[in-house]
Amino acid sequence: MILMNRTRGGRRRHRPDVMERLAKARPASLDPPAKPLSHPRDIATAIATSAGPHDGGRSPSIRRRHTAVRVALPAGLALAAAVAVHLASPPGAVAPAARSHRDAAPQVRLTARDVLLTAATHVATAPVSGRYWRTKEISGELLPTGTRASPYDMFLPISYDQWTPRLAGHREWSIYQDQGAVPATPADAAAWHAAGSPASWSYFETSVTTTAAPPGATWQVSDGTAGLVEGDEPGLTPAQFRAMPASPPPLLARLRRYAMLTSCGRHPAEGCATVDQLVWGEAANLLQDPVTSQVRAATFRVMAGLPGVRLLGKMRDPLGRPGYGFGTGPSAGGSIAVIDPQTGSLLATESVGHAPRNGSSYYGRSYRGQVIGYEVLVSEGWTNASPVLPPPSAWLGPNGQKG
């Protein structure tokens, strides 16, 4: 799988991978005996009644670059409250495999297919049209800081509230908030306090602080597209998304066609993701687009049928919402998808790898299963409301102009 960060301009960034090592991190001999389930009702009951993810595991961040500018959401928005709750305790850079909850008693054996098919049956219905397609997200980036003698890491969470008009020619808005850096784990918090709790520092010639930035927004005139599947291709209009196949076989064919348009699809090489992994990534992208509930259900069924999909266990997303982690093996971009089968929704994606080092100025920690970024999908849907914008002096237009 390659889960890629997306922007409305169609750009995506590929992420690195250690999925196979994560899946093998726990010896099978430590797992209690399990029995398989076959009836869908039994599977759904097992998911609904099983103990929740380990509360000690809060994941850190995945990053989406919408623009080079880091700005803030209006304080009254619900997303700001969600971010505030998330930042009340620092996110912990815990390996997703370690965050999986496992009971000491014998338990049923759920498979990736079981959980994904359950998600397909729990997709909620929602309005199919409105004035805006609104997406609220939180992205986080791991920043190595500290010194050679006392290294520690911080996370920089940034919230985004995107308003994409249904019709071309209207302004498309993205409202931002740099939430301020926080320690990545309790151990990092202790090291940060021992260093005097510095409130600001320079990172790759960019000033980083522990204080939230003021509100701001960017806008551009919409070309009529409301999302994308493959980032190397033009975006699709709301009508095109509504026309997406709602049956798994034709939807799989459509996603495979998009997958073959990627660089690895066109020019397979050593280190590239497989076609099935690429299809998984395209499917995860589609879950973030304005498709019908029937298409979302079909997308989960397509994902359930892909070979090599791994169920990494129960885990919480960076906002503490419970779900299950999924990956697709080696050469999969180092991305983990967190899915809630009881709401039929993609909650977040996480990147696992090694954080970049800031020359010789700062030294972060490095360990197996380190989460270096996240991208949380807080909510999405059609709305007839209008965005609550910061003052015009905080706007940036398509050419960088103020207001």
C-alpha positions as CSV (number, residue, x, y, z in Angstrom):
1,M,0.0,0.0,0.0
2,I,1.1,3.5,-0.6
3,L,-1.1,6.0,1.2
4,M,-0.3,9.4,-0.1
5,N,-1.0,12.9,1.3
6,R,-3.2,14.8,-1.0
7,T,-3.8,18.5,-1.7
8,R,-6.6,20.1,-3.7
9,G,-3.9,21.1,-6.3
10,G,-3.4,17.4,-6.9
11,R,0.0,16.9,-5.4
12,R,0.8,13.9,-3.2
13,R,3.9,12.9,-1.2
14,H,4.9,9.2,-0.9
15,R,5.8,7.9,2.5
16,P,8.5,5.4,3.5
17,D,7.7,1.7,5.0
18,V,8.3,-0.9,7.8
19,M,5.0,-2.7,7.7
20,E,6.4,-6.2,7.6
21,R,8.6,-5.6,10.7
22,L,5.6,-4.1,12.6
23,A,3.4,-7.1,11.8
24,K,6.1,-9.5,13.0
25,A,7.1,-7.4,16.1
26,R,5.1,-9.6,18.5
27,P,5.9,-13.4,18.6
28,A,2.8,-15.5,17.7
29,S,3.5,-17.7,20.8
30,L,2.5,-14.8,23.0
31,D,-1.0,-14.7,21.6
32,P,-3.8,-16.6,23.4
33,P,-5.7,-19.4,21.5
34,A,-8.2,-18.0,19.1
35,K,-11.1,-19.4,17.2
36,P,-12.2,-18.2,13.7
37,L,-15.6,-16.7,13.0
38,S,-17.5,-17.3,9.8
39,H,-21.0,-15.8,10.2
40,P,-21.2,-12.0,9.6
41,R,-23.4,-11.5,12.6
42,D,-20.9,-13.3,14.8
43,I,-18.1,-11.1,13.4
44,A,-20.0,-7.9,14.0
45,T,-20.9,-9.0,17.6
46,A,-17.2,-9.8,18.3
47,I,-16.1,-6.4,17.1
48,A,-18.9,-4.6,19.0
49,T,-18.4,-6.4,22.3
50,S,-14.6,-6.8,22.4
51,A,-12.6,-4.6,24.8
52,G,-11.6,-1.2,23.4
53,P,-8.1,-0.3,22.3
54,H,-5.5,0.2,25.0
55,D,-6.0,3.7,26.5
56,G,-2.3,4.1,26.9
57,G,-1.7,4.3,23.2
58,R,-2.1,7.7,21.5
59,S,-0.6,7.9,18.2
60,P,1.2,10.9,17.0
61,S,1.0,12.4,13.5
62,I,0.7,12.1,9.2
63,R,1.3,15.2,7.3
64,R,-0.4,16.9,4.4
65,R,1.1,19.9,2.8
66,H,-1.7,22.2,1.7
67,T,0.5,25.2,1.5
68,A,3.7,26.6,2.8
69,V,1.8,28.9,5.1
70,R,0.9,27.7,8.6
71,V,-2.2,29.5,9.9
72,A,-5.1,29.1,12.3
73,L,-8.8,28.1,12.5
74,P,-11.4,30.4,14.1
75,A,-11.7,29.5,17.8
76,G,-15.4,28.9,17.6
77,L,-15.2,25.9,15.2
78,A,-15.8,22.4,16.6
79,L,-12.5,21.3,15.1
80,A,-10.6,23.7,17.3
81,A,-12.3,22.1,20.3
82,A,-11.3,18.6,19.1
83,V,-7.7,19.7,18.6
84,A,-7.7,21.3,22.1
85,V,-8.8,17.9,23.6
86,H,-6.1,16.1,21.6
87,L,-3.4,18.5,22.8
88,A,-4.4,18.3,26.4
89,S,-2.1,15.4,26.7
90,P,0.9,15.0,24.4
91,P,0.5,12.3,21.7
92,G,2.8,9.3,22.2
93,A,5.1,8.0,19.5
94,V,4.2,4.4,20.2
95,A,4.7,1.7,17.6
96,P,1.2,0.8,16.2
97,A,1.9,-2.9,16.8
98,A,2.5,-2.2,20.5
99,R,-0.6,0.0,20.7
100,S,-2.8,-3.0,19.7
101,H,-5.0,-4.2,22.5
102,R,-4.8,-7.9,23.3
103,D,-6.7,-9.7,26.0
104,A,-5.1,-12.3,28.2
105,A,-8.1,-14.6,27.9
106,P,-8.8,-16.6,24.7
107,Q,-10.4,-14.5,22.1
108,V,-11.9,-14.8,18.7
109,R,-9.7,-14.5,15.6
110,L,-10.7,-11.6,13.4
111,T,-9.1,-11.2,10.0
112,A,-8.6,-8.0,8.0
113,R,-11.4,-9.2,5.7
114,D,-13.8,-9.6,8.6
115,V,-13.3,-6.1,9.9
116,L,-13.4,-4.4,6.5
117,L,-16.6,-6.2,5.5
118,T,-18.1,-5.2,8.8
119,A,-17.1,-1.6,8.0
120,A,-18.9,-1.9,4.6
121,T,-22.2,-2.8,6.4
122,H,-21.9,0.2,8.8
123,V,-21.3,3.0,6.3
124,A,-23.7,5.8,7.3
125,T,-25.9,7.6,4.8
126,A,-25.3,11.3,4.3
127,P,-26.4,14.2,2.0
128,V,-25.3,13.7,-1.5
129,S,-25.0,17.4,-2.4
130,G,-24.8,20.8,-0.9
131,R,-23.1,24.2,-1.5
132,Y,-19.7,23.0,-0.2
133,W,-17.9,19.7,0.3
134,R,-16.3,20.3,3.7
135,T,-13.4,18.3,5.1
136,K,-11.9,18.9,8.6
137,E,-8.5,17.3,9.2
138,I,-5.6,17.4,11.6
139,S,-2.1,16.7,10.4
140,G,1.0,16.3,12.6
141,E,4.7,16.2,11.9
142,L,7.5,14.8,14.0
143,L,10.3,17.4,14.6
144,P,13.6,16.1,16.1
145,T,14.8,18.6,18.7
146,G,17.0,18.6,21.8
147,T,20.8,18.1,21.8
148,R,23.2,15.3,21.2
149,A,23.4,14.7,24.9
150,S,19.6,15.0,25.5
151,P,17.6,14.3,22.4
152,Y,13.9,14.5,22.3
153,D,11.1,14.9,19.7
154,M,8.2,17.3,19.4
155,F,5.1,17.1,17.2
156,L,3.6,20.0,15.3
157,P,-0.2,19.4,14.8
158,I,-1.9,21.6,12.2
159,S,-5.6,21.7,11.6
160,Y,-7.3,22.3,8.3
161,D,-10.9,23.2,7.5
162,Q,-11.5,22.9,3.7
163,W,-14.5,24.2,1.9
164,T,-14.8,23.1,-1.7
165,P,-17.7,24.7,-3.7
166,R,-20.0,22.3,-5.7
167,L,-19.9,24.7,-8.6
168,A,-16.9,26.1,-10.5
169,G,-16.1,29.8,-10.4
170,H,-16.7,30.2,-6.6
171,R,-14.0,30.6,-4.0
172,E,-12.6,27.4,-2.5
173,W,-11.3,28.0,1.1
174,S,-8.8,26.3,3.3
175,I,-8.6,27.6,6.9
176,Y,-5.6,26.7,8.9
177,Q,-4.2,26.6,12.4
178,D,-0.7,25.8,13.5
179,Q,-1.6,24.4,17.0
180,G,1.9,24.8,18.5
181,A,4.5,22.1,19.0
182,V,4.0,19.5,21.8
183,P,6.3,16.7,23.1
184,A,5.9,13.5,21.2
185,T,5.8,11.1,24.2
186,P,6.0,11.3,28.0
187,A,9.7,10.6,27.7
188,D,10.1,13.4,25.3
189,A,8.1,15.7,27.6
190,A,10.5,14.9,30.5
191,A,13.6,15.7,28.3
192,W,11.9,18.9,27.1
193,H,11.2,20.0,30.7
194,A,14.8,19.1,31.7
195,A,16.0,21.3,28.9
196,G,14.1,24.2,30.3
197,S,10.9,23.8,28.3
198,P,12.1,26.0,25.3
199,A,9.2,27.8,23.7
200,S,10.7,28.4,20.3
201,W,13.5,27.2,18.1
202,S,14.6,27.1,14.4
203,Y,13.9,24.0,12.4
204,F,15.3,24.0,8.8
205,E,15.3,27.8,8.8
206,T,11.7,27.9,10.0
207,S,10.6,29.2,13.3
208,V,8.7,26.7,15.5
209,T,7.0,27.6,18.7
210,T,4.8,25.9,21.3
211,T,2.2,28.6,20.9
212,A,-0.7,28.4,18.4
213,A,-0.5,30.7,15.4
214,P,-3.2,33.3,14.7
215,P,-6.1,32.5,12.3
216,G,-5.6,32.6,8.6
217,A,-6.9,31.2,5.3
218,T,-6.1,30.7,1.7
219,W,-8.4,30.7,-1.3
220,Q,-8.5,30.0,-4.9
221,V,-11.2,30.0,-7.6
222,S,-12.6,26.5,-7.9
223,D,-12.3,24.7,-11.2
224,G,-15.3,22.5,-10.3
225,T,-13.4,19.6,-9.0
226,A,-14.2,18.3,-5.5
227,G,-11.5,15.7,-4.8
228,L,-9.2,13.3,-6.5
229,V,-8.3,9.7,-6.6
230,E,-4.9,9.5,-8.2
231,G,-2.8,12.6,-7.5
232,D,-1.1,12.6,-10.9
233,E,-4.4,13.0,-12.6
234,P,-6.9,15.9,-12.7
235,G,-9.5,16.0,-9.9
236,L,-13.0,14.8,-10.4
237,T,-16.3,16.8,-10.2
238,P,-19.1,16.0,-7.8
239,A,-21.1,14.5,-10.6
240,Q,-18.2,12.2,-11.6
241,F,-17.8,11.1,-8.0
242,R,-21.6,10.4,-7.8
243,A,-21.2,8.2,-10.9
244,M,-18.5,6.0,-9.4
245,P,-19.4,2.3,-9.6
246,A,-21.2,1.1,-6.5
247,S,-20.5,-2.6,-7.1
248,P,-17.1,-4.0,-6.1
249,P,-16.0,-5.6,-9.4
250,P,-16.3,-2.5,-11.6
251,L,-15.0,-0.3,-8.8
252,L,-12.0,-2.5,-8.4
253,A,-11.4,-2.2,-12.2
254,R,-11.7,1.6,-11.9
255,L,-9.2,1.8,-9.0
256,R,-6.8,-0.5,-10.7
257,R,-6.9,1.8,-13.7
258,Y,-6.0,4.7,-11.5
259,A,-3.2,2.6,-9.8
260,M,-1.7,1.9,-13.2
261,L,-1.3,5.7,-13.8
262,T,1.1,6.0,-10.8
263,S,4.8,6.0,-11.4
264,C,5.2,2.5,-9.9
265,G,2.2,1.4,-11.9
266,R,3.7,2.6,-15.2
267,H,7.3,1.7,-14.4
268,P,7.5,-1.2,-11.8
269,A,10.9,-1.3,-10.2
270,E,12.6,-2.7,-7.1
271,G,11.2,-1.0,-4.0
272,C,7.9,-0.1,-5.7
273,A,4.6,-1.1,-4.2
274,T,2.7,-3.8,-5.9
275,V,-0.4,-3.1,-8.0
276,D,-2.6,-4.4,-5.2
277,Q,-0.9,-2.1,-2.7
278,L,-1.4,0.8,-5.1
279,V,-5.1,-0.1,-5.4
280,W,-5.4,-0.1,-1.6
281,G,-4.0,3.4,-1.6
282,E,-6.4,4.6,-4.3
283,A,-9.3,3.1,-2.3
284,A,-8.2,4.9,0.9
285,N,-8.1,8.1,-1.1
286,L,-11.6,7.5,-2.4
287,L,-12.9,7.2,1.2
288,Q,-12.0,10.8,1.6
289,D,-13.9,12.0,-1.5
290,P,-17.6,13.0,-2.0
291,V,-18.8,9.6,-3.1
292,T,-22.2,8.0,-2.1
293,S,-22.6,5.7,0.9
294,Q,-23.0,2.8,-1.6
295,V,-19.6,3.6,-3.1
296,R,-18.0,3.8,0.3
297,A,-19.4,0.4,1.2
298,A,-18.2,-1.0,-2.1
299,T,-14.7,0.5,-1.5
300,F,-14.4,-1.3,1.9
301,R,-15.4,-4.5,0.1
302,V,-12.8,-3.9,-2.6
303,M,-10.2,-3.4,0.2
304,A,-11.3,-6.6,2.0
305,G,-10.7,-8.6,-1.2
306,L,-7.2,-7.4,-1.8
307,P,-4.4,-9.9,-1.1
308,G,-1.8,-9.2,1.5
309,V,-3.9,-6.8,3.6
310,R,-2.7,-7.2,7.3
311,L,-4.8,-6.5,10.4
312,L,-2.4,-4.9,12.8
313,G,-4.9,-5.0,15.7
314,K,-6.9,-2.5,17.7
315,M,-5.6,1.0,18.1
316,R,-6.7,4.6,18.7
317,D,-6.2,7.4,16.3
318,P,-4.4,10.6,17.4
319,L,-7.7,11.9,18.7
320,G,-8.2,8.8,20.8
321,R,-11.0,7.4,18.7
322,P,-11.0,3.5,18.6
323,G,-10.5,1.6,15.5
324,Y,-8.3,-1.1,13.8
325,G,-5.0,-0.7,12.1
326,F,-4.3,-2.0,8.6
327,G,-1.3,-2.3,6.4
328,T,-0.4,-4.2,3.2
329,G,3.1,-5.5,3.8
330,P,6.6,-4.6,2.5
331,S,7.0,-1.8,-0.1
332,A,3.7,-0.3,1.1
333,G,4.9,3.2,1.8
334,G,5.2,2.8,5.6
335,S,1.5,3.9,6.0
336,I,-1.0,2.5,8.4
337,A,-4.7,3.1,8.0
338,V,-6.9,3.3,11.1
339,I,-10.5,2.3,10.3
340,D,-13.6,2.2,12.6
341,P,-15.7,-0.7,11.4
342,Q,-18.6,0.3,13.6
343,T,-19.1,3.6,11.9
344,G,-17.8,2.5,8.5
345,S,-15.2,5.3,8.3
346,L,-11.5,5.9,7.7
347,L,-10.2,7.7,10.9
348,A,-6.6,8.4,10.1
349,T,-3.4,7.3,8.4
350,E,0.0,7.1,10.2
351,S,3.5,7.2,8.7
352,V,6.3,5.1,10.3
353,G,9.9,5.7,9.5
354,H,12.9,7.9,10.5
355,A,12.5,11.6,11.1
356,P,14.8,13.9,9.2
357,R,17.7,15.3,11.2
358,N,18.1,19.1,11.4
359,G,21.8,19.2,10.4
360,S,23.9,19.3,13.6
361,S,21.7,21.7,15.5
362,Y,19.1,19.2,16.9
363,Y,19.1,15.5,17.7
364,G,15.8,13.6,18.0
365,R,15.3,10.0,19.1
366,S,15.1,7.1,16.7
367,Y,13.6,3.7,17.4
368,R,11.7,0.9,15.7
369,G,8.1,1.6,14.9
370,Q,8.5,5.3,15.4
371,V,5.5,7.2,14.0
372,I,6.8,10.3,12.2
373,G,3.5,11.8,11.1
374,Y,-0.3,11.4,11.0
375,E,-3.3,12.7,9.1
376,V,-6.6,12.5,10.9
377,L,-9.9,12.8,9.1
378,V,-12.1,14.5,11.7
379,S,-15.2,14.9,9.5
380,E,-16.3,15.3,5.9
381,G,-19.6,15.9,4.1
382,W,-21.8,18.2,2.1
383,T,-23.1,21.3,3.7
384,N,-25.2,24.3,2.8
385,A,-23.5,26.4,5.5
386,S,-20.8,29.0,4.7
387,P,-17.2,29.1,6.1
388,V,-16.5,31.3,9.1
389,L,-13.5,33.2,8.0
390,P,-10.8,35.1,9.8
391,P,-10.3,38.8,9.0
392,P,-9.5,39.5,5.3
393,S,-6.0,40.7,6.4
394,A,-5.2,37.0,7.2
395,W,-6.3,35.7,3.8
396,L,-3.9,34.7,1.0
397,G,-5.1,34.5,-2.6
398,P,-4.0,32.2,-5.4
399,N,-1.1,34.4,-6.3
400,G,0.0,35.1,-2.7
401,Q,-1.8,38.4,-2.5
402,K,-3.3,39.5,0.8
403,G,-7.1,39.6,1.2
